[in-house]
């Protein structure tokens, strides 16, 4: 069965350009025959009609900077409500049969579109959105309430790893455990690239707080004779990281590279030896995280150096493809890297194991699950249409 004739609208609150999961999901659905529209938020231009799926961007309003906290919060909440209304309108205009809400910040929008159009609702929890580090208590409670209210309206719930799937099922008493669609890489290289001397570490992704990047850069000081670090990405922390490099005179050891398009990530990562993930265990979301970069590093045949967090540990230990460090212990990163660099044979085997394990998580496998979900929803829609044609009552209580 294919998705021919199925109209799918995906919702996301970014400009889509760097959202690897959404880009892969949209392409997979479109290549299976669906007419896909991605409604995002950003100041760029809408996608062209000659692409395999359409991107429509809603321009956001700037946040309020009013000095009085109550007025600032009120204005920002009203601005969010207006943005939600525009997302709802844009989604309805696309005449969806399936509305795919990417993450909790679009779930309520998708639920409203589903209610008003009869479209099937897919909730795709990329993370524990309400549990992100740094959220104010009232914001966290609001988001938890929103998820609790709307997740029961979803016809299917997807997420990124088994730990989050289990938590969502328990927290919201779901009849079925959410399906896992890993953030698998779009490509898996057959074999790792030749080893570098000195050993080349890579951090690929956003330069944001709570990613442990300050500790990572600082850890290169005692490793300057054995390793190099490539930081490839973008973000608000870049100036601070460059400042650390300058103060510690690490300019010959730490190299900044601009971000690359998602489809280039694996190929460019393959120039390194070790992919680094330095999440702090400062929130439930971080503790259970399932970063895209884990799978991209595996696709590139890199050994993985990661914080000792539950999901990361489960993959790295099972596949014997890297090493873990304690992000709460000063010097743990440097000590672990020094051990890796001192044993090139073991490091080379980790790289081979990483490349060999990639196929288990590759996007070519994950899209089978995703397309299977859409195929089932398409059959449900056809069955409901036939039922209505025969004069029977439409479905009730299926959600």
JOQUI-V232141 format. One record per helix or strand of 3 or more residues. SS is the DSSP state (helix for helix, strand for strand). FROM is the first residue (numbers start at 1). TO is the last residue. Records with the same first field share a line. If there is no record, write none. Layout:
BEGIN
SS->FROM-TO, FROM-TO
END
This chain:
BEGIN
strand->7-11, 35-41, 54-58, 98-102, 120-125, 156-159, 199-206, 227-234, 254-257, 274-277, 303-307, 322-325
helix->20-31, 69-93, 104-117, 129-131, 137-153, 162-172, 213-218, 221-223, 238-247, 262-269, 284-287, 292-299, 310-319, 332-341, 344-361, 363-389
END
